Amino acid sequence: MAAMLYPAGTTTNNRGHLEIEGCDAVELAAEYGTPAYLFAVGEMRARARAYRSAFAAHTDDFEVLFASKALPVTAAFRLFAEEGLSVDVASGGELTMALEAGYDPKRIYMHGNNKTDAELRLADRAGVGHLIIDSFDEIERCERVLENDHDVLIRVTPGIVPSTHSFIQTGQADSKFGFGLEDGSAASAVERVLASPRLNLVGLHFHIGSQIFEIEPFRLAVKALAELRGDWCRMLDLGGGLGISYETDDRPPPIENYVDLKFRAVREFFDEGVRILIEPGRSLVGTAGVTLYTVGTIKEIPGIRTYLAVDGGMSDNLRPMLYDAIYEAVVADRPDAPAERTVTVAGSHCESGDILIRDVALADPQIGDTLLIPATGAYGHSLANNYNGMPRPPVIFCEDGEARVVVRRETWDDLLARDA
Ligand code: LLP
């Protein structure tokens, strides 16, 4: 078991099973069924605290925003609110969950490259603290739809390209997001918003990509933004992006290094007194979450490969199909046994591409075993779907040996519930 991939304190208990925050993964699989998303609450709290204390070592004037798209679960909003985080929502749906969780609207930051009238009205009525303006059309839409004045940030695409999968690069000039620097549209947007009767420009935002290990591009992005500097600029939101370990050999930089780099970049290129915001998603919840499956069939094709099929797949984890994401796995019934059988973990869907892991070595997997895939806490539940009429898994929070279901499993009846 590779420590980096699991929540702190993950261990093998006296029954020889994998245990997460005091909860036996095999017992939970029996009690709640599979597939199931399991979260180590202590790990989420620890990561939120690591972000806050990394900033607090430099300044009081910062905000850490939970990028809720990584885990849009009301209980997660509540947990990060308790930990003193603000929140980034990117739709009316995420906003609804944040409000339901009791988030102070002033601590909500609303994103979206195509916010609808209805979403803007909801934000307006709720008193959302800040809107992140993404386009010229949106400026006009805000002026038409909003009844109250709002503080806003302008989203800039700084033309910096981090090394990560092209689908999750967002800071390049050729992007559907924000205003480009190079073509002058960011500067025009600043002028346009400064002249707006409804919108009060207070800062700038960028988010250059996700699952990033090489952090220097963040400094370059801050540097690029500095050409827009002005008295009005009281806050800089530097997005999320810090990567996590999906594989044993992955070595993402520590949260402290990432925060230090962003803090120093702002001090280097902007005036003192500019509040720094960041929006981590994946790095708050990714390695805190694991997915449990039950092994259903094992098909050996002599001389070719062995397929081990589990009771989920691309409906609960779309990332292998979308990004060629690579995962590891362990048989939770015997995590310490030597992993000597190489198999390909397939899902249950009607697609040949529904493969969760190609060629992973497991400890003599048997039908009925609980297979656990670590590092599935971010963008697993949020990208889940009902392909092949598959009900979506429950979300279970584990803390101090107690498990509680915070999102129940979907049922077959739920699949009929919207029929008109
Ligand atoms: N802020 C903004 C404006 C974003 O668009 C995102 C992620 C974040 C913050 C959080 O970034 P993080 O800290 O999680 O890297 N579905 C993809 C990831 C898409 C990320 C989209 N934006 C995946 O599963 O890899």
Residues whose N, C-alpha, C, O or C-beta is under 5 A from the ligand:
A	BS01	LLP	A67 A70 I168 H207 G209 S210 Q211 G239 G240 G241 L242 E279 P280 G281 R282 S283 R319 Y379
